Amino acid sequence: MKIIIDNEENIARRAAQRYVELLREKPDAILGGATGSTPLGLYAELARLCKAGEISFARARSFNLDEYVGLDGSHDQSYRYFMNENLFKHIDIDLANTRVPDGINTAIAAEYDREIEAAGGIDLQLLGIGVDGHIGFNEPGTPWDSVTHVVELTENTREVNSRFFASLDEVPTHAVTMGIKTVMNARSIILMAIGKSKAEIVRAFIQGPVTTEVPASILQLHPAVEVYLDPEAAALL
C-alpha cells in the first residue's frame, strides 16, 4: 500500500496522473468510478486534462460502485446523474460505455459482476471511505466474498448523506453496491480521504487489523493500492 499525503488540490492532481499514465498505456482501460464530495477535485482535474488534450477517455469504459435503490438516472441525487454532471459531460467518454448499477431493477444486481468480467475486469477502481470504514456501500459486517448486491444502509450512513437531500426522510434506505470481492478484483485501486472526520477511520483501515467491522481494511491485502490523503485525514497515522 502506497500512501500519498498532500493538500487537497495536489492530491487531486497527483491522482489524476495515474489516469494519464494508465490511459496512455491502455487507451481502452476499464475504470471504476465513485461518487460523493471527495472525488470532485479529481474529476475536475480529469476534465481539465481532457480539454487540454493531455488525456482521452474515448476508448475507455467505466463501471460505478453503487446506486441508490429507487432512484432512476434522472433524479438529481442519483449517482448516474452525479457522474453525468460532474465527469462524463466534461470528458470525451462515450456515455454508452458508462455503467452504473440499476437502482430500479435490483433483481439484475448480480449481472453487474458478469458485465465487468466480460469487459475484461476493472483496471483502476476509485474509492472513498465512510467514517465507519465502508467502501462502496459495503457496511461493517459485509462478507469478504460479497459481489454486487442490495444493502440496507445504516442510519449513520443515511444521516451523513442527508446533507445532499432536503431531509433525512428523503434519503433512500437501500442501495445497490459492488461487493468487497468485486472491488478487490480490480487490478489497481485508488482510495481518497479528505478532512479530520476521516482521520480515525484512516488509521483503523491502514494500521488496524483486517476485519469485516472495518470493510476498507481488506485493502491491506491488495497488491496495488494507493491512498491519497490530505494532512487532516492523515493526522493520526
SVG drawing of the C-alpha trace seen along z (x, -y; Angstrom):
<svg xmlns="http://www.w3.org/2000/svg" viewBox="-39 -23 43 38">
<polyline fill="none" stroke="black" stroke-width="0.4" points="0.0,0.0 1.4,-3.4 0.3,-6.4 0.5,-9.9 -0.1,-12.9 -0.5,-16.4 -3.0,-19.2 -6.4,-18.6 -5.6,-20.3 -2.4,-18.4 -3.7,-15.0 -6.4,-15.5 -3.6,-16.4 -1.4,-13.5 -4.2,-11.0 -5.2,-12.3 -1.7,-11.5 -2.4,-7.8 -5.3,-8.0 -3.0,-9.8 -0.4,-7.0 -3.0,-4.2 -4.8,-5.6 -1.6,-6.3 -0.6,-2.7 -4.0,-1.2 -6.5,-3.6 -9.3,-1.1 -8.9,-0.8 -11.9,0.1 -12.3,-2.4 -14.2,-2.1 -16.0,-5.3 -17.0,-6.6 -19.3,-9.4 -19.5,-11.8 -17.7,-15.1 -14.2,-13.5 -13.6,-12.8 -14.9,-16.1 -11.4,-17.7 -10.1,-14.7 -13.0,-14.8 -12.4,-18.5 -8.8,-17.8 -9.5,-14.9 -11.9,-17.2 -9.2,-19.9 -6.7,-17.4 -9.1,-16.1 -9.9,-19.6 -6.2,-20.3 -5.7,-17.2 -3.5,-15.5 -5.8,-12.6 -8.6,-10.8 -11.4,-8.6 -12.7,-8.0 -12.0,-4.3 -12.4,-3.8 -15.3,-2.2 -16.5,-2.7 -18.4,-0.9 -19.6,-2.8 -19.5,-1.4 -23.1,-1.9 -26.5,-3.5 -29.5,-4.3 -32.4,-1.9 -35.5,-3.6 -33.7,-6.5 -33.5,-6.4 -30.8,-8.3 -32.9,-11.4 -33.1,-12.0 -30.7,-14.8 -29.4,-12.7 -28.9,-9.5 -25.3,-8.5 -25.9,-8.3 -26.9,-11.9 -23.9,-12.8 -21.5,-11.1 -23.0,-12.7 -22.9,-16.2 -19.5,-16.0 -17.5,-14.0 -19.0,-12.4 -20.3,-15.6 -16.9,-17.1 -14.7,-14.4 -14.8,-12.6 -16.1,-9.3 -19.0,-7.6 -22.0,-7.6 -22.9,-4.2 -19.7,-2.9 -20.5,-4.1 -22.4,-1.8 -24.0,-2.5 -25.8,0.2 -29.6,0.2 -31.4,-1.3 -34.8,-0.4 -34.5,3.2 -32.4,4.5 -33.1,8.1 -30.3,7.8 -27.7,6.7 -25.7,10.0 -25.4,9.4 -23.2,6.4 -20.2,8.6 -20.7,10.6 -20.7,7.4 -17.4,6.3 -15.8,9.7 -17.0,9.7 -15.4,6.2 -12.1,7.6 -12.2,6.5 -11.5,3.1 -8.1,1.7 -8.3,-1.1 -11.0,-1.4 -11.6,-4.7 -12.8,-4.6 -13.8,-6.9 -14.2,-5.7 -17.1,-6.3 -16.4,-7.2 -17.4,-3.6 -15.0,-2.2 -17.4,-1.4 -16.2,-1.3 -18.9,-1.5 -21.9,-0.9 -20.4,2.2 -21.2,1.5 -19.4,3.1 -20.0,6.8 -20.2,7.3 -18.6,10.6 -15.3,10.6 -16.7,12.8 -19.7,10.4 -20.4,9.4 -22.7,6.8 -25.8,6.8 -28.6,4.8 -27.7,3.5 -29.7,1.8 -28.0,-1.5 -27.1,-2.2 -28.7,-5.2 -25.3,-6.7 -24.7,-6.5 -28.1,-7.9 -27.5,-10.8 -24.1,-11.6 -25.7,-11.5 -28.7,-13.6 -26.7,-16.7 -27.3,-16.1 -31.1,-15.8 -33.9,-18.1 -34.3,-15.9 -33.3,-12.6 -36.6,-11.2 -35.8,-11.6 -32.5,-9.6 -33.1,-6.1 -32.9,-3.2 -31.2,-0.8 -28.5,-0.8 -27.0,1.5 -23.3,1.7 -20.3,3.6 -19.3,6.2 -16.0,6.4 -14.9,9.2 -15.9,7.1 -13.7,4.2 -10.8,6.5 -10.8,8.0 -9.7,4.6 -6.1,4.7 -5.3,1.4 -7.1,-0.8 -7.0,-4.4 -8.6,-5.5 -9.0,-9.1 -9.9,-10.6 -10.1,-14.3 -10.7,-16.1 -10.3,-15.5 -13.6,-13.5 -11.8,-10.7 -8.6,-10.6 -9.7,-7.9 -11.0,-5.5 -7.9,-6.1 -5.7,-5.0 -8.0,-2.0 -8.1,-0.7 -4.3,-1.2 -2.8,-0.3 -5.5,1.8 -6.4,5.5 -8.1,6.8 -11.7,7.2 -15.1,7.1 -16.0,4.5 -13.8,2.1 -14.5,3.1 -11.7,0.9 -9.1,2.9 -9.2,5.6 -7.3,3.2 -4.2,4.1 -4.2,7.4 -4.5,5.9 -1.2,5.8 -1.7,2.4 -3.4,-0.2 -2.6,-3.9 -4.1,-6.0 -4.3,-9.8 -4.8,-11.8 -4.8,-15.4 -2.9,-16.2 -6.1,-16.3 -7.1,-12.8 -3.6,-11.5 -3.2,-13.2 -3.4,-10.0 -1.0,-7.9"/>
</svg>
